[in-house]
Amino acid sequence: MSIRDAVEADLPALTAIYAHHVLHGTGTFEEVPPDLDEMAARLRKVQGAGWAWLVAEEPGPSGPEVVGFAYYSQYRDRSAYRFAAEDSIYVREDVRGQGVGKTLVALLLERAEAQGFRQMLAVIGDSDNVGSIGLHLSLGFRQAGLLKSVGFKFGRWLDTVTMQRALGEGDRTIPA
């Protein structure tokens, strides 16, 4: 597996991977998959701000295939959140549990820390999402919060789990 920055040519694969999660999963609270143009706008926004959007590739019959992606952005738009990032990770269903997500998030943590972020948050849709919760725990995150029944998808109420990990000095020092 190789990891690299996403490029525009990856958009069809990114859109397909995310659409699967929208239509079949509770990791995202979107219910209508975004089209290619919307995914392109999201990619431009993240990369335009200087944040990382990474893809994982594995060999395929016709060359390398994108099997997952992950990115981070500022946790919230308000300026006091400027040292807190939020990650998002989506992998193709056929490679779940094979370390793709963990590899992507580990590199995201390095990139975010190098950019001066002090905290990484994961807002995980569905408290039953043991895969994402376990992935984040394995990388040093801790559960920081639980919001009960804040989403409704597939005919049931969904919680969100907020997980958090300090980056670099975390809150031990004042940022320069």
Chimera marker file (.cmm) of the C-alpha trace (Angstrom):
<marker_set name="trace">
<marker id="1" x="0.000" y="0.000" z="0.000" r="1" g="1" b="0" radius="0.5"/>
<marker id="2" x="1.191" y="3.509" z="-0.743" r="1" g="1" b="0" radius="0.5"/>
<marker id="3" x="-0.086" y="6.810" z="0.640" r="1" g="1" b="0" radius="0.5"/>
<marker id="4" x="0.015" y="10.093" z="-1.252" r="1" g="1" b="0" radius="0.5"/>
<marker id="5" x="-1.757" y="13.418" z="-1.476" r="1" g="1" b="0" radius="0.5"/>
<marker id="6" x="-5.053" y="13.302" z="-3.345" r="1" g="1" b="0" radius="0.5"/>
<marker id="7" x="-5.215" y="14.767" z="-6.841" r="1" g="1" b="0" radius="0.5"/>
<marker id="8" x="-8.131" y="15.695" z="-9.073" r="1" g="1" b="0" radius="0.5"/>
<marker id="9" x="-7.826" y="12.417" z="-11.004" r="1" g="1" b="0" radius="0.5"/>
<marker id="10" x="-8.767" y="10.579" z="-7.776" r="1" g="1" b="0" radius="0.5"/>
<marker id="11" x="-12.195" y="12.215" z="-7.620" r="1" g="1" b="0" radius="0.5"/>
<marker id="12" x="-14.181" y="9.368" z="-9.250" r="1" g="1" b="0" radius="0.5"/>
<marker id="13" x="-12.749" y="6.876" z="-6.730" r="1" g="1" b="0" radius="0.5"/>
<marker id="14" x="-13.210" y="9.261" z="-3.780" r="1" g="1" b="0" radius="0.5"/>
<marker id="15" x="-16.803" y="9.915" z="-4.818" r="1" g="1" b="0" radius="0.5"/>
<marker id="16" x="-17.572" y="6.194" z="-5.180" r="1" g="1" b="0" radius="0.5"/>
<marker id="17" x="-16.018" y="5.250" z="-1.830" r="1" g="1" b="0" radius="0.5"/>
<marker id="18" x="-17.841" y="8.019" z="-0.002" r="1" g="1" b="0" radius="0.5"/>
<marker id="19" x="-21.151" y="7.284" z="-1.777" r="1" g="1" b="0" radius="0.5"/>
<marker id="20" x="-21.003" y="3.713" z="-0.483" r="1" g="1" b="0" radius="0.5"/>
<marker id="21" x="-20.616" y="4.979" z="3.084" r="1" g="1" b="0" radius="0.5"/>
<marker id="22" x="-23.445" y="7.497" z="2.651" r="1" g="1" b="0" radius="0.5"/>
<marker id="23" x="-25.837" y="4.880" z="1.252" r="1" g="1" b="0" radius="0.5"/>
<marker id="24" x="-24.903" y="1.927" z="3.460" r="1" g="1" b="0" radius="0.5"/>
<marker id="25" x="-23.198" y="3.208" z="6.600" r="1" g="1" b="0" radius="0.5"/>
<marker id="26" x="-23.676" y="5.388" z="9.636" r="1" g="1" b="0" radius="0.5"/>
<marker id="27" x="-20.148" y="6.784" z="9.784" r="1" g="1" b="0" radius="0.5"/>
<marker id="28" x="-21.451" y="9.831" z="7.941" r="1" g="1" b="0" radius="0.5"/>
<marker id="29" x="-24.760" y="11.490" z="8.645" r="1" g="1" b="0" radius="0.5"/>
<marker id="30" x="-25.185" y="12.531" z="5.017" r="1" g="1" b="0" radius="0.5"/>
<marker id="31" x="-28.066" y="10.697" z="3.370" r="1" g="1" b="0" radius="0.5"/>
<marker id="32" x="-27.605" y="11.750" z="-0.266" r="1" g="1" b="0" radius="0.5"/>
<marker id="33" x="-24.200" y="11.088" z="-1.815" r="1" g="1" b="0" radius="0.5"/>
<marker id="34" x="-22.454" y="14.215" z="-3.088" r="1" g="1" b="0" radius="0.5"/>
<marker id="35" x="-21.717" y="14.287" z="-6.793" r="1" g="1" b="0" radius="0.5"/>
<marker id="36" x="-18.307" y="14.616" z="-8.396" r="1" g="1" b="0" radius="0.5"/>
<marker id="37" x="-18.491" y="18.424" z="-8.495" r="1" g="1" b="0" radius="0.5"/>
<marker id="38" x="-19.285" y="18.625" z="-4.780" r="1" g="1" b="0" radius="0.5"/>
<marker id="39" x="-16.444" y="16.244" z="-3.910" r="1" g="1" b="0" radius="0.5"/>
<marker id="40" x="-14.123" y="18.366" z="-6.062" r="1" g="1" b="0" radius="0.5"/>
<marker id="41" x="-15.190" y="21.470" z="-4.130" r="1" g="1" b="0" radius="0.5"/>
<marker id="42" x="-14.513" y="19.700" z="-0.818" r="1" g="1" b="0" radius="0.5"/>
<marker id="43" x="-11.078" y="18.570" z="-1.981" r="1" g="1" b="0" radius="0.5"/>
<marker id="44" x="-10.205" y="22.094" z="-3.158" r="1" g="1" b="0" radius="0.5"/>
<marker id="45" x="-11.382" y="23.608" z="0.144" r="1" g="1" b="0" radius="0.5"/>
<marker id="46" x="-9.255" y="21.265" z="2.264" r="1" g="1" b="0" radius="0.5"/>
<marker id="47" x="-6.154" y="21.472" z="0.108" r="1" g="1" b="0" radius="0.5"/>
<marker id="48" x="-6.631" y="25.190" z="-0.514" r="1" g="1" b="0" radius="0.5"/>
<marker id="49" x="-6.371" y="25.766" z="3.232" r="1" g="1" b="0" radius="0.5"/>
<marker id="50" x="-3.108" y="23.805" z="3.260" r="1" g="1" b="0" radius="0.5"/>
<marker id="51" x="-4.561" y="20.796" z="5.061" r="1" g="1" b="0" radius="0.5"/>
<marker id="52" x="-3.908" y="17.173" z="4.140" r="1" g="1" b="0" radius="0.5"/>
<marker id="53" x="-6.213" y="15.032" z="2.022" r="1" g="1" b="0" radius="0.5"/>
<marker id="54" x="-4.521" y="11.669" z="1.553" r="1" g="1" b="0" radius="0.5"/>
<marker id="55" x="-5.334" y="8.585" z="-0.492" r="1" g="1" b="0" radius="0.5"/>
<marker id="56" x="-4.236" y="4.998" z="-0.012" r="1" g="1" b="0" radius="0.5"/>
<marker id="57" x="-3.452" y="3.007" z="-3.135" r="1" g="1" b="0" radius="0.5"/>
<marker id="58" x="-3.002" y="-0.700" z="-3.703" r="1" g="1" b="0" radius="0.5"/>
<marker id="59" x="-2.043" y="-2.527" z="-6.894" r="1" g="1" b="0" radius="0.5"/>
<marker id="60" x="-4.995" y="-3.388" z="-9.108" r="1" g="1" b="0" radius="0.5"/>
<marker id="61" x="-5.388" y="-5.273" z="-12.384" r="1" g="1" b="0" radius="0.5"/>
<marker id="62" x="-5.069" y="-2.044" z="-14.414" r="1" g="1" b="0" radius="0.5"/>
<marker id="63" x="-2.629" y="-0.209" z="-12.156" r="1" g="1" b="0" radius="0.5"/>
<marker id="64" x="-2.853" y="1.427" z="-8.724" r="1" g="1" b="0" radius="0.5"/>
<marker id="65" x="-6.367" y="1.717" z="-7.254" r="1" g="1" b="0" radius="0.5"/>
<marker id="66" x="-7.512" y="4.127" z="-4.565" r="1" g="1" b="0" radius="0.5"/>
<marker id="67" x="-8.793" y="2.007" z="-1.668" r="1" g="1" b="0" radius="0.5"/>
<marker id="68" x="-9.315" y="4.715" z="0.935" r="1" g="1" b="0" radius="0.5"/>
<marker id="69" x="-8.935" y="8.355" z="1.789" r="1" g="1" b="0" radius="0.5"/>
<marker id="70" x="-8.619" y="10.563" z="4.823" r="1" g="1" b="0" radius="0.5"/>
<marker id="71" x="-8.373" y="14.270" z="5.447" r="1" g="1" b="0" radius="0.5"/>
<marker id="72" x="-8.466" y="16.809" z="8.212" r="1" g="1" b="0" radius="0.5"/>
<marker id="73" x="-9.782" y="20.306" z="8.502" r="1" g="1" b="0" radius="0.5"/>
<marker id="74" x="-10.127" y="22.835" z="11.276" r="1" g="1" b="0" radius="0.5"/>
<marker id="75" x="-12.606" y="21.448" z="13.821" r="1" g="1" b="0" radius="0.5"/>
<marker id="76" x="-14.907" y="24.474" z="13.566" r="1" g="1" b="0" radius="0.5"/>
<marker id="77" x="-14.725" y="27.689" z="11.545" r="1" g="1" b="0" radius="0.5"/>
<marker id="78" x="-14.472" y="30.074" z="14.490" r="1" g="1" b="0" radius="0.5"/>
<marker id="79" x="-10.960" y="31.398" z="15.096" r="1" g="1" b="0" radius="0.5"/>
<marker id="80" x="-10.517" y="30.080" z="18.635" r="1" g="1" b="0" radius="0.5"/>
<marker id="81" x="-10.622" y="26.547" z="17.149" r="1" g="1" b="0" radius="0.5"/>
<marker id="82" x="-7.566" y="27.238" z="14.951" r="1" g="1" b="0" radius="0.5"/>
<marker id="83" x="-5.408" y="24.710" z="16.840" r="1" g="1" b="0" radius="0.5"/>
<marker id="84" x="-7.981" y="21.887" z="16.713" r="1" g="1" b="0" radius="0.5"/>
<marker id="85" x="-8.410" y="19.643" z="13.671" r="1" g="1" b="0" radius="0.5"/>
<marker id="86" x="-11.021" y="16.996" z="12.871" r="1" g="1" b="0" radius="0.5"/>
<marker id="87" x="-10.245" y="13.872" z="10.870" r="1" g="1" b="0" radius="0.5"/>
<marker id="88" x="-12.425" y="12.005" z="8.388" r="1" g="1" b="0" radius="0.5"/>
<marker id="89" x="-11.584" y="8.525" z="7.086" r="1" g="1" b="0" radius="0.5"/>
<marker id="90" x="-13.328" y="6.340" z="4.525" r="1" g="1" b="0" radius="0.5"/>
<marker id="91" x="-12.063" y="3.073" z="3.058" r="1" g="1" b="0" radius="0.5"/>
<marker id="92" x="-13.405" y="0.750" z="0.433" r="1" g="1" b="0" radius="0.5"/>
<marker id="93" x="-15.552" y="-1.989" z="1.945" r="1" g="1" b="0" radius="0.5"/>
<marker id="94" x="-13.326" y="-4.804" z="0.645" r="1" g="1" b="0" radius="0.5"/>
<marker id="95" x="-10.262" y="-3.514" z="2.530" r="1" g="1" b="0" radius="0.5"/>
<marker id="96" x="-11.867" y="-2.725" z="5.897" r="1" g="1" b="0" radius="0.5"/>
<marker id="97" x="-9.918" y="-4.160" z="8.820" r="1" g="1" b="0" radius="0.5"/>
<marker id="98" x="-6.666" y="-4.391" z="6.840" r="1" g="1" b="0" radius="0.5"/>
<marker id="99" x="-4.928" y="-1.344" z="8.331" r="1" g="1" b="0" radius="0.5"/>
<marker id="100" x="-5.697" y="1.120" z="5.537" r="1" g="1" b="0" radius="0.5"/>
<marker id="101" x="-7.558" y="3.539" z="7.812" r="1" g="1" b="0" radius="0.5"/>
<marker id="102" x="-4.974" y="3.287" z="10.578" r="1" g="1" b="0" radius="0.5"/>
<marker id="103" x="-2.129" y="4.012" z="8.167" r="1" g="1" b="0" radius="0.5"/>
<marker id="104" x="-3.976" y="7.030" z="6.771" r="1" g="1" b="0" radius="0.5"/>
<marker id="105" x="-4.818" y="8.466" z="10.202" r="1" g="1" b="0" radius="0.5"/>
<marker id="106" x="-1.273" y="7.951" z="11.513" r="1" g="1" b="0" radius="0.5"/>
<marker id="107" x="0.048" y="10.077" z="8.654" r="1" g="1" b="0" radius="0.5"/>
<marker id="108" x="-2.708" y="12.667" z="9.146" r="1" g="1" b="0" radius="0.5"/>
<marker id="109" x="-1.613" y="13.053" z="12.765" r="1" g="1" b="0" radius="0.5"/>
<marker id="110" x="1.965" y="13.748" z="11.670" r="1" g="1" b="0" radius="0.5"/>
<marker id="111" x="0.882" y="16.273" z="9.046" r="1" g="1" b="0" radius="0.5"/>
<marker id="112" x="-1.513" y="18.102" z="11.379" r="1" g="1" b="0" radius="0.5"/>
<marker id="113" x="1.103" y="18.318" z="14.126" r="1" g="1" b="0" radius="0.5"/>
<marker id="114" x="3.662" y="19.677" z="11.650" r="1" g="1" b="0" radius="0.5"/>
<marker id="115" x="1.147" y="22.396" z="10.731" r="1" g="1" b="0" radius="0.5"/>
<marker id="116" x="0.819" y="23.493" z="14.344" r="1" g="1" b="0" radius="0.5"/>
<marker id="117" x="-2.448" y="21.832" z="15.304" r="1" g="1" b="0" radius="0.5"/>
<marker id="118" x="-2.523" y="20.896" z="18.992" r="1" g="1" b="0" radius="0.5"/>
<marker id="119" x="-5.571" y="18.609" z="19.124" r="1" g="1" b="0" radius="0.5"/>
<marker id="120" x="-7.072" y="16.090" z="16.704" r="1" g="1" b="0" radius="0.5"/>
<marker id="121" x="-10.721" y="15.232" z="17.083" r="1" g="1" b="0" radius="0.5"/>
<marker id="122" x="-12.750" y="12.455" z="15.545" r="1" g="1" b="0" radius="0.5"/>
<marker id="123" x="-16.516" y="12.874" z="15.523" r="1" g="1" b="0" radius="0.5"/>
<marker id="124" x="-17.633" y="9.316" z="14.888" r="1" g="1" b="0" radius="0.5"/>
<marker id="125" x="-21.131" y="8.751" z="13.618" r="1" g="1" b="0" radius="0.5"/>
<marker id="126" x="-22.863" y="5.926" z="15.480" r="1" g="1" b="0" radius="0.5"/>
<marker id="127" x="-21.637" y="4.730" z="18.848" r="1" g="1" b="0" radius="0.5"/>
<marker id="128" x="-21.832" y="1.172" z="17.431" r="1" g="1" b="0" radius="0.5"/>
<marker id="129" x="-18.996" y="1.977" z="14.982" r="1" g="1" b="0" radius="0.5"/>
<marker id="130" x="-16.500" y="-0.227" z="16.808" r="1" g="1" b="0" radius="0.5"/>
<marker id="131" x="-14.080" y="-0.219" z="13.860" r="1" g="1" b="0" radius="0.5"/>
<marker id="132" x="-13.551" y="3.537" z="13.869" r="1" g="1" b="0" radius="0.5"/>
<marker id="133" x="-13.584" y="3.759" z="17.659" r="1" g="1" b="0" radius="0.5"/>
<marker id="134" x="-11.004" y="0.957" z="17.888" r="1" g="1" b="0" radius="0.5"/>
<marker id="135" x="-8.830" y="2.522" z="15.189" r="1" g="1" b="0" radius="0.5"/>
<marker id="136" x="-8.732" y="5.826" z="17.056" r="1" g="1" b="0" radius="0.5"/>
<marker id="137" x="-8.088" y="4.160" z="20.433" r="1" g="1" b="0" radius="0.5"/>
<marker id="138" x="-5.145" y="2.278" z="18.883" r="1" g="1" b="0" radius="0.5"/>
<marker id="139" x="-3.611" y="5.615" z="17.863" r="1" g="1" b="0" radius="0.5"/>
<marker id="140" x="-3.846" y="7.186" z="21.313" r="1" g="1" b="0" radius="0.5"/>
<marker id="141" x="-7.232" y="8.890" z="21.121" r="1" g="1" b="0" radius="0.5"/>
<marker id="142" x="-9.544" y="8.877" z="24.121" r="1" g="1" b="0" radius="0.5"/>
<marker id="143" x="-13.281" y="9.291" z="24.266" r="1" g="1" b="0" radius="0.5"/>
<marker id="144" x="-14.059" y="12.919" z="25.049" r="1" g="1" b="0" radius="0.5"/>
<marker id="145" x="-17.821" y="12.916" z="24.639" r="1" g="1" b="0" radius="0.5"/>
<marker id="146" x="-21.003" y="11.158" z="23.604" r="1" g="1" b="0" radius="0.5"/>
<marker id="147" x="-24.034" y="12.876" z="22.122" r="1" g="1" b="0" radius="0.5"/>
<marker id="148" x="-27.099" y="10.658" z="22.305" r="1" g="1" b="0" radius="0.5"/>
<marker id="149" x="-29.630" y="10.367" z="19.492" r="1" g="1" b="0" radius="0.5"/>
<marker id="150" x="-28.477" y="13.408" z="17.507" r="1" g="1" b="0" radius="0.5"/>
<marker id="151" x="-28.827" y="11.748" z="14.098" r="1" g="1" b="0" radius="0.5"/>
<marker id="152" x="-31.600" y="9.749" z="12.470" r="1" g="1" b="0" radius="0.5"/>
<marker id="153" x="-30.715" y="7.499" z="9.548" r="1" g="1" b="0" radius="0.5"/>
<marker id="154" x="-31.956" y="4.142" z="8.276" r="1" g="1" b="0" radius="0.5"/>
<marker id="155" x="-34.958" y="4.348" z="10.593" r="1" g="1" b="0" radius="0.5"/>
<marker id="156" x="-33.025" y="4.609" z="13.839" r="1" g="1" b="0" radius="0.5"/>
<marker id="157" x="-31.503" y="7.171" z="16.171" r="1" g="1" b="0" radius="0.5"/>
<marker id="158" x="-27.735" y="7.525" z="16.088" r="1" g="1" b="0" radius="0.5"/>
<marker id="159" x="-25.255" y="8.817" z="18.643" r="1" g="1" b="0" radius="0.5"/>
<marker id="160" x="-21.963" y="10.523" z="17.905" r="1" g="1" b="0" radius="0.5"/>
<marker id="161" x="-18.791" y="9.704" z="19.778" r="1" g="1" b="0" radius="0.5"/>
<marker id="162" x="-16.173" y="12.442" z="20.025" r="1" g="1" b="0" radius="0.5"/>
<marker id="163" x="-12.619" y="11.211" z="20.444" r="1" g="1" b="0" radius="0.5"/>
<marker id="164" x="-9.578" y="13.402" z="21.018" r="1" g="1" b="0" radius="0.5"/>
<marker id="165" x="-5.806" y="13.166" z="20.934" r="1" g="1" b="0" radius="0.5"/>
<marker id="166" x="-3.225" y="15.808" z="21.778" r="1" g="1" b="0" radius="0.5"/>
<marker id="167" x="-0.699" y="16.686" z="19.092" r="1" g="1" b="0" radius="0.5"/>
<marker id="168" x="2.793" y="17.891" z="19.940" r="1" g="1" b="0" radius="0.5"/>
<marker id="169" x="2.699" y="19.990" z="23.098" r="1" g="1" b="0" radius="0.5"/>
<marker id="170" x="-1.088" y="19.751" z="23.245" r="1" g="1" b="0" radius="0.5"/>
<marker id="171" x="-2.304" y="22.169" z="25.900" r="1" g="1" b="0" radius="0.5"/>
<marker id="172" x="0.929" y="22.092" z="27.949" r="1" g="1" b="0" radius="0.5"/>
<marker id="173" x="2.229" y="25.269" z="26.328" r="1" g="1" b="0" radius="0.5"/>
<marker id="174" x="0.835" y="28.404" z="24.719" r="1" g="1" b="0" radius="0.5"/>
<marker id="175" x="1.137" y="28.361" z="20.899" r="1" g="1" b="0" radius="0.5"/>
<marker id="176" x="3.611" y="30.796" z="19.369" r="1" g="1" b="0" radius="0.5"/>
<link id1="1" id2="2" r="1" g="1" b="0" radius="0.2"/>
<link id1="2" id2="3" r="1" g="1" b="0" radius="0.2"/>
<link id1="3" id2="4" r="1" g="1" b="0" radius="0.2"/>
<link id1="4" id2="5" r="1" g="1" b="0" radius="0.2"/>
<link id1="5" id2="6" r="1" g="1" b="0" radius="0.2"/>
<link id1="6" id2="7" r="1" g="1" b="0" radius="0.2"/>
<link id1="7" id2="8" r="1" g="1" b="0" radius="0.2"/>
<link id1="8" id2="9" r="1" g="1" b="0" radius="0.2"/>
<link id1="9" id2="10" r="1" g="1" b="0" radius="0.2"/>
<link id1="10" id2="11" r="1" g="1" b="0" radius="0.2"/>
<link id1="11" id2="12" r="1" g="1" b="0" radius="0.2"/>
<link id1="12" id2="13" r="1" g="1" b="0" radius="0.2"/>
<link id1="13" id2="14" r="1" g="1" b="0" radius="0.2"/>
<link id1="14" id2="15" r="1" g="1" b="0" radius="0.2"/>
<link id1="15" id2="16" r="1" g="1" b="0" radius="0.2"/>
<link id1="16" id2="17" r="1" g="1" b="0" radius="0.2"/>
<link id1="17" id2="18" r="1" g="1" b="0" radius="0.2"/>
<link id1="18" id2="19" r="1" g="1" b="0" radius="0.2"/>
<link id1="19" id2="20" r="1" g="1" b="0" radius="0.2"/>
<link id1="20" id2="21" r="1" g="1" b="0" radius="0.2"/>
<link id1="21" id2="22" r="1" g="1" b="0" radius="0.2"/>
<link id1="22" id2="23" r="1" g="1" b="0" radius="0.2"/>
<link id1="23" id2="24" r="1" g="1" b="0" radius="0.2"/>
<link id1="24" id2="25" r="1" g="1" b="0" radius="0.2"/>
<link id1="25" id2="26" r="1" g="1" b="0" radius="0.2"/>
<link id1="26" id2="27" r="1" g="1" b="0" radius="0.2"/>
<link id1="27" id2="28" r="1" g="1" b="0" radius="0.2"/>
<link id1="28" id2="29" r="1" g="1" b="0" radius="0.2"/>
<link id1="29" id2="30" r="1" g="1" b="0" radius="0.2"/>
<link id1="30" id2="31" r="1" g="1" b="0" radius="0.2"/>
<link id1="31" id2="32" r="1" g="1" b="0" radius="0.2"/>
<link id1="32" id2="33" r="1" g="1" b="0" radius="0.2"/>
<link id1="33" id2="34" r="1" g="1" b="0" radius="0.2"/>
<link id1="34" id2="35" r="1" g="1" b="0" radius="0.2"/>
<link id1="35" id2="36" r="1" g="1" b="0" radius="0.2"/>
<link id1="36" id2="37" r="1" g="1" b="0" radius="0.2"/>
<link id1="37" id2="38" r="1" g="1" b="0" radius="0.2"/>
<link id1="38" id2="39" r="1" g="1" b="0" radius="0.2"/>
<link id1="39" id2="40" r="1" g="1" b="0" radius="0.2"/>
<link id1="40" id2="41" r="1" g="1" b="0" radius="0.2"/>
<link id1="41" id2="42" r="1" g="1" b="0" radius="0.2"/>
<link id1="42" id2="43" r="1" g="1" b="0" radius="0.2"/>
<link id1="43" id2="44" r="1" g="1" b="0" radius="0.2"/>
<link id1="44" id2="45" r="1" g="1" b="0" radius="0.2"/>
<link id1="45" id2="46" r="1" g="1" b="0" radius="0.2"/>
<link id1="46" id2="47" r="1" g="1" b="0" radius="0.2"/>
<link id1="47" id2="48" r="1" g="1" b="0" radius="0.2"/>
<link id1="48" id2="49" r="1" g="1" b="0" radius="0.2"/>
<link id1="49" id2="50" r="1" g="1" b="0" radius="0.2"/>
<link id1="50" id2="51" r="1" g="1" b="0" radius="0.2"/>
<link id1="51" id2="52" r="1" g="1" b="0" radius="0.2"/>
<link id1="52" id2="53" r="1" g="1" b="0" radius="0.2"/>
<link id1="53" id2="54" r="1" g="1" b="0" radius="0.2"/>
<link id1="54" id2="55" r="1" g="1" b="0" radius="0.2"/>
<link id1="55" id2="56" r="1" g="1" b="0" radius="0.2"/>
<link id1="56" id2="57" r="1" g="1" b="0" radius="0.2"/>
<link id1="57" id2="58" r="1" g="1" b="0" radius="0.2"/>
<link id1="58" id2="59" r="1" g="1" b="0" radius="0.2"/>
<link id1="59" id2="60" r="1" g="1" b="0" radius="0.2"/>
<link id1="60" id2="61" r="1" g="1" b="0" radius="0.2"/>
<link id1="61" id2="62" r="1" g="1" b="0" radius="0.2"/>
<link id1="62" id2="63" r="1" g="1" b="0" radius="0.2"/>
<link id1="63" id2="64" r="1" g="1" b="0" radius="0.2"/>
<link id1="64" id2="65" r="1" g="1" b="0" radius="0.2"/>
<link id1="65" id2="66" r="1" g="1" b="0" radius="0.2"/>
<link id1="66" id2="67" r="1" g="1" b="0" radius="0.2"/>
<link id1="67" id2="68" r="1" g="1" b="0" radius="0.2"/>
<link id1="68" id2="69" r="1" g="1" b="0" radius="0.2"/>
<link id1="69" id2="70" r="1" g="1" b="0" radius="0.2"/>
<link id1="70" id2="71" r="1" g="1" b="0" radius="0.2"/>
<link id1="71" id2="72" r="1" g="1" b="0" radius="0.2"/>
<link id1="72" id2="73" r="1" g="1" b="0" radius="0.2"/>
<link id1="73" id2="74" r="1" g="1" b="0" radius="0.2"/>
<link id1="74" id2="75" r="1" g="1" b="0" radius="0.2"/>
<link id1="75" id2="76" r="1" g="1" b="0" radius="0.2"/>
<link id1="76" id2="77" r="1" g="1" b="0" radius="0.2"/>
<link id1="77" id2="78" r="1" g="1" b="0" radius="0.2"/>
<link id1="78" id2="79" r="1" g="1" b="0" radius="0.2"/>
<link id1="79" id2="80" r="1" g="1" b="0" radius="0.2"/>
<link id1="80" id2="81" r="1" g="1" b="0" radius="0.2"/>
<link id1="81" id2="82" r="1" g="1" b="0" radius="0.2"/>
<link id1="82" id2="83" r="1" g="1" b="0" radius="0.2"/>
<link id1="83" id2="84" r="1" g="1" b="0" radius="0.2"/>
<link id1="84" id2="85" r="1" g="1" b="0" radius="0.2"/>
<link id1="85" id2="86" r="1" g="1" b="0" radius="0.2"/>
<link id1="86" id2="87" r="1" g="1" b="0" radius="0.2"/>
<link id1="87" id2="88" r="1" g="1" b="0" radius="0.2"/>
<link id1="88" id2="89" r="1" g="1" b="0" radius="0.2"/>
<link id1="89" id2="90" r="1" g="1" b="0" radius="0.2"/>
<link id1="90" id2="91" r="1" g="1" b="0" radius="0.2"/>
<link id1="91" id2="92" r="1" g="1" b="0" radius="0.2"/>
<link id1="92" id2="93" r="1" g="1" b="0" radius="0.2"/>
<link id1="93" id2="94" r="1" g="1" b="0" radius="0.2"/>
<link id1="94" id2="95" r="1" g="1" b="0" radius="0.2"/>
<link id1="95" id2="96" r="1" g="1" b="0" radius="0.2"/>
<link id1="96" id2="97" r="1" g="1" b="0" radius="0.2"/>
<link id1="97" id2="98" r="1" g="1" b="0" radius="0.2"/>
<link id1="98" id2="99" r="1" g="1" b="0" radius="0.2"/>
<link id1="99" id2="100" r="1" g="1" b="0" radius="0.2"/>
<link id1="100" id2="101" r="1" g="1" b="0" radius="0.2"/>
<link id1="101" id2="102" r="1" g="1" b="0" radius="0.2"/>
<link id1="102" id2="103" r="1" g="1" b="0" radius="0.2"/>
<link id1="103" id2="104" r="1" g="1" b="0" radius="0.2"/>
<link id1="104" id2="105" r="1" g="1" b="0" radius="0.2"/>
<link id1="105" id2="106" r="1" g="1" b="0" radius="0.2"/>
<link id1="106" id2="107" r="1" g="1" b="0" radius="0.2"/>
<link id1="107" id2="108" r="1" g="1" b="0" radius="0.2"/>
<link id1="108" id2="109" r="1" g="1" b="0" radius="0.2"/>
<link id1="109" id2="110" r="1" g="1" b="0" radius="0.2"/>
<link id1="110" id2="111" r="1" g="1" b="0" radius="0.2"/>
<link id1="111" id2="112" r="1" g="1" b="0" radius="0.2"/>
<link id1="112" id2="113" r="1" g="1" b="0" radius="0.2"/>
<link id1="113" id2="114" r="1" g="1" b="0" radius="0.2"/>
<link id1="114" id2="115" r="1" g="1" b="0" radius="0.2"/>
<link id1="115" id2="116" r="1" g="1" b="0" radius="0.2"/>
<link id1="116" id2="117" r="1" g="1" b="0" radius="0.2"/>
<link id1="117" id2="118" r="1" g="1" b="0" radius="0.2"/>
<link id1="118" id2="119" r="1" g="1" b="0" radius="0.2"/>
<link id1="119" id2="120" r="1" g="1" b="0" radius="0.2"/>
<link id1="120" id2="121" r="1" g="1" b="0" radius="0.2"/>
<link id1="121" id2="122" r="1" g="1" b="0" radius="0.2"/>
<link id1="122" id2="123" r="1" g="1" b="0" radius="0.2"/>
<link id1="123" id2="124" r="1" g="1" b="0" radius="0.2"/>
<link id1="124" id2="125" r="1" g="1" b="0" radius="0.2"/>
<link id1="125" id2="126" r="1" g="1" b="0" radius="0.2"/>
<link id1="126" id2="127" r="1" g="1" b="0" radius="0.2"/>
<link id1="127" id2="128" r="1" g="1" b="0" radius="0.2"/>
<link id1="128" id2="129" r="1" g="1" b="0" radius="0.2"/>
<link id1="129" id2="130" r="1" g="1" b="0" radius="0.2"/>
<link id1="130" id2="131" r="1" g="1" b="0" radius="0.2"/>
<link id1="131" id2="132" r="1" g="1" b="0" radius="0.2"/>
<link id1="132" id2="133" r="1" g="1" b="0" radius="0.2"/>
<link id1="133" id2="134" r="1" g="1" b="0" radius="0.2"/>
<link id1="134" id2="135" r="1" g="1" b="0" radius="0.2"/>
<link id1="135" id2="136" r="1" g="1" b="0" radius="0.2"/>
<link id1="136" id2="137" r="1" g="1" b="0" radius="0.2"/>
<link id1="137" id2="138" r="1" g="1" b="0" radius="0.2"/>
<link id1="138" id2="139" r="1" g="1" b="0" radius="0.2"/>
<link id1="139" id2="140" r="1" g="1" b="0" radius="0.2"/>
<link id1="140" id2="141" r="1" g="1" b="0" radius="0.2"/>
<link id1="141" id2="142" r="1" g="1" b="0" radius="0.2"/>
<link id1="142" id2="143" r="1" g="1" b="0" radius="0.2"/>
<link id1="143" id2="144" r="1" g="1" b="0" radius="0.2"/>
<link id1="144" id2="145" r="1" g="1" b="0" radius="0.2"/>
<link id1="145" id2="146" r="1" g="1" b="0" radius="0.2"/>
<link id1="146" id2="147" r="1" g="1" b="0" radius="0.2"/>
<link id1="147" id2="148" r="1" g="1" b="0" radius="0.2"/>
<link id1="148" id2="149" r="1" g="1" b="0" radius="0.2"/>
<link id1="149" id2="150" r="1" g="1" b="0" radius="0.2"/>
<link id1="150" id2="151" r="1" g="1" b="0" radius="0.2"/>
<link id1="151" id2="152" r="1" g="1" b="0" radius="0.2"/>
<link id1="152" id2="153" r="1" g="1" b="0" radius="0.2"/>
<link id1="153" id2="154" r="1" g="1" b="0" radius="0.2"/>
<link id1="154" id2="155" r="1" g="1" b="0" radius="0.2"/>
<link id1="155" id2="156" r="1" g="1" b="0" radius="0.2"/>
<link id1="156" id2="157" r="1" g="1" b="0" radius="0.2"/>
<link id1="157" id2="158" r="1" g="1" b="0" radius="0.2"/>
<link id1="158" id2="159" r="1" g="1" b="0" radius="0.2"/>
<link id1="159" id2="160" r="1" g="1" b="0" radius="0.2"/>
<link id1="160" id2="161" r="1" g="1" b="0" radius="0.2"/>
<link id1="161" id2="162" r="1" g="1" b="0" radius="0.2"/>
<link id1="162" id2="163" r="1" g="1" b="0" radius="0.2"/>
<link id1="163" id2="164" r="1" g="1" b="0" radius="0.2"/>
<link id1="164" id2="165" r="1" g="1" b="0" radius="0.2"/>
<link id1="165" id2="166" r="1" g="1" b="0" radius="0.2"/>
<link id1="166" id2="167" r="1" g="1" b="0" radius="0.2"/>
<link id1="167" id2="168" r="1" g="1" b="0" radius="0.2"/>
<link id1="168" id2="169" r="1" g="1" b="0" radius="0.2"/>
<link id1="169" id2="170" r="1" g="1" b="0" radius="0.2"/>
<link id1="170" id2="171" r="1" g="1" b="0" radius="0.2"/>
<link id1="171" id2="172" r="1" g="1" b="0" radius="0.2"/>
<link id1="172" id2="173" r="1" g="1" b="0" radius="0.2"/>
<link id1="173" id2="174" r="1" g="1" b="0" radius="0.2"/>
<link id1="174" id2="175" r="1" g="1" b="0" radius="0.2"/>
<link id1="175" id2="176" r="1" g="1" b="0" radius="0.2"/>
</marker_set>
